[in-house]
């Protein structure tokens, strides 16, 4: 059983509003908020979206899963 592939994978969550604002305005933010978490890809095959605190927006925003 040790050779089975794990169902849990590491994912990176990135603030969606910082991405939209940085495309429109060049110097609005100094960075983009990112979190690292895990998900079970058997139960959640779609992209993960969670409300997390963004220190650059100073608000709770939706953070979406990105590719590594």
C-alpha positions as CSV (number, residue, x, y, z in Angstrom):
1,X,0.0,0.0,0.0
2,X,2.9,2.4,0.3
3,X,3.3,2.6,-3.5
4,X,-0.2,4.1,-4.0
5,X,-0.4,7.6,-5.4
6,X,-1.5,10.1,-2.8
7,X,-4.8,11.8,-3.3
8,X,-3.7,15.0,-1.6
9,X,-1.8,17.5,-3.7
10,X,-0.3,20.9,-2.8
11,X,-1.9,23.9,-4.5
12,X,-1.1,27.6,-4.6
13,X,-3.9,30.1,-4.1
14,X,-3.5,33.7,-5.5
15,X,-5.6,36.8,-4.9
16,X,-7.9,37.4,-7.9
17,X,-8.5,41.1,-7.3
18,X,-4.7,41.9,-7.1
19,X,-4.2,40.3,-10.5
20,X,-7.0,42.4,-12.1
21,X,-5.8,45.6,-10.4
22,X,-2.2,45.1,-11.4
23,X,-3.1,44.7,-15.1
24,X,-5.0,48.0,-15.1
25,X,-2.8,50.1,-12.8
26,X,0.9,49.5,-12.8
27,X,2.0,50.9,-9.3
28,X,-1.1,50.1,-7.2
29,X,0.2,47.1,-5.3
30,X,3.7,46.1,-4.2
31,X,2.9,42.3,-4.6
32,X,0.3,39.6,-5.0
33,X,-1.0,37.6,-2.0
34,X,-0.4,33.9,-2.2
35,X,-1.3,31.0,0.1
36,X,-0.1,27.3,-0.1
37,X,-2.6,24.6,1.0
38,X,-3.6,21.1,0.1
39,X,-6.6,19.6,-1.5
40,X,-7.9,16.1,-2.2
41,X,-8.1,15.9,-6.0
42,X,-10.4,12.9,-5.9
43,X,-13.1,14.9,-4.1
44,X,-12.3,18.3,-5.7
45,X,-11.2,17.9,-9.3
46,X,-12.1,21.5,-10.2
47,X,-10.0,24.5,-9.3
48,X,-10.2,25.5,-5.6
49,X,-11.4,29.0,-4.6
50,X,-11.4,30.2,-1.0
51,X,-11.9,33.5,0.8
52,X,-8.6,34.5,2.4
53,X,-7.2,37.8,3.8
54,X,-5.1,39.7,1.3
55,X,-2.5,41.9,3.0
56,X,-2.2,44.1,-0.1
57,X,-5.9,44.9,-0.4
58,X,-6.5,44.9,3.4
59,X,-9.7,42.9,2.8
60,X,-10.9,39.3,2.6
61,X,-10.9,38.4,-1.1
62,X,-11.3,35.3,-3.2
63,X,-8.1,33.4,-3.8
64,X,-8.1,31.0,-6.8
65,X,-5.9,28.1,-7.5
66,X,-3.0,28.6,-10.0
67,X,-0.6,26.3,-11.8
68,X,2.8,25.8,-10.4
